Amino acid sequence: MKLSLNSQIFLGALLGVLLGLGFARLGPASDITRNGTYVCGLLGELFIDVLKMVLVPLVFTSIACGVANLRQHEQMH
């Protein structure tokens, strides 16, 4: 069963809200809340780090291709 991107985003947001409500109901002193917050923070930092790792080469490659296309366009005229 393959879900559309919209459905995946909606389910992720719903899961986040339910997790947040569950942690709030347990209270900040709960071991489950502390461990869950730690794991969510770890996963969030990992996601951001991977995003940064992919973004820098992507931007560099896009700029390099744009400059190459400009030079190629100048040679045609």
N, C-alpha and C positions, 0 to 999 in steps of 0.2 A: 504494500500500500504506500504509494508515493504521495506526499502532501505537497501542495503548492507552497511557494515561498510566503505568500500572505498567511496561510494557515500555520506555517512553522513560526513565523514572527508572532502571530497571535497566541499560539500555545506557549511560546517562550515568555511572553509578557504575562500571561495568565499564571504560569508556573512561578514567576518571580513575585507576583502579587500574593499568591497563596503561601509561598515560602516566607515572605515578609510578615504576613498576618500570623502565620504559625509561630514565628520567632517572637513577635510582639506579644502573643498570647502566653507563651511560655515564660517570658520575662528575661531581662538581660543577665540575671544571675544563673540561669540554667546552663548546665554543661552542654546540652544539645544546641542551645542558641550560640554559645561561645564557639563550639566546634564548627557549627554550620556557618557562622560568620567568618571564621578563619578560612574554611574551605572555599566559600564564595569569594572572599577577598583574594585568595591565591589564584583561583581560576580567572578572576577578573584581571589581575595583574599579568597573568600568562597571556591572556587574550590581547591585552594592550601591547605587550612586548612583541608578540607575533605580528600584530598589525604594523607596528613601527618597523620591524624587520623587513616586511614585505613592501611597505610604502616607500621607503627611501630608494631602493633600486628601481621601483616602478616610476617614480618621479624623475630620477636621473635618466632612465631610458627614454621616457617621453620627451624630455628636453633635448636629449641627443638626437632623437629621430626628427624632432621639429627643426632643429638647426640644420641637419643633413638635408631635409626637404627644402628649406629656404635656400641653401647653397645650390641645390640641384635646380631649383626654380630660377635662380639668378643666371645660371649658365645657359638656360634655354633662351633667355631674352638677350 
